[in-house]
Amino acid sequence: MRAQVFAGLSAVALILAPVMSAAQSRDETLADVRQQLSVLYVEIQRLKRELSTTGAPGTVVTGASTLERMDVIEKQLQVLTGKTEQLQYRVERVVEDGTNRIGDLEFRLVELEGGDLSALGETTTLGGDVEDVPSLGAGENDGSGDGAPTELAVGEEADFARAIAALDNGEFVSAADQFATFVQTYPGSPLEAEAHLRRGQALEGQAETTGAARAYLEAYSGAPIAGTAPEALFRLGKSLGALGQINEACVTLNEVGVRFPGAAFVTEAQAEMVKLQCP
């Protein structure tokens, strides 16, 4: 009798052994999945912290002259461009790694649940599918100074065209007002630098030389590598000369050829330097 009981227990143990082993394996695998999800959550939280500011900006634009202030602004733009490219690279790596981990987790969960692995589709990109973002400095050069073509807002192109038409027709007061309104209505527009530039021309047409010089400075400092930059720098130097700031005007006009040696406004800048009798 004892031998029969022992034999029965042995049989039950042999039957339950694979089930218990599978259950243990299942528990370990689910624990691994939870661990992977926790790691992924931490990575996403780190990425969120990268997008948060650390306080008030600590950069102050200083300089004894207009040209020195423009140099400071240009250097700051170069630093910000470098930091932006670094952050973009980190974000791309996080997205790629996170997407791969999610795909692996989906595969393992379906396998654990006994589902059909062939029914798994392509894993959605972490953060959503987006088009490739061109790197800074690539692409067509517009007034924004970042070198990347940007879509215009609804009515933006029409408003800009109306302001240009007013300028071409000699309606300087109306043109200046329209360009000022354009900059306020469409902040960060790819046409913002040119709007400042053309506003300066409209103010110059009203003999408001000081206001025109400020507008030209805004056009250049806001987009120092844009297609409008050589003209903005030339007109700024010319305006400074008209205001009697000959030394500043000569230095600024000379910078047109230094910074943009192949630009069409280099010749005009040199002619203005001769007119001002620059050394």
Secondary structure, DSSP 4 states (H G I P E B T S, - for coil): -HHHHHHHHHHHHHHHHHHHHHHHHHHHHHHHHHHHHHHHHHHHHHHHHHTS--SS-------SSHHHHHHHHHHHHHHHHHHHHHHHHHHHHHHHHHHHHHHHHHHHHHHHTT--GGG--PPPPTT---PPPPPTT-S---TTSSS---PPPTTHHHHHHHHHHHHHTT-HHHHHHHHHHHHHHSTT-TTHHHHHHHHHHHHHHTT-HHHHHHHHHHHHHH-TTSTTHHHHHHHHHHHHHHTT-HHHHHHHHHHHHHH-TT-THHHHHHHHHHHTT--
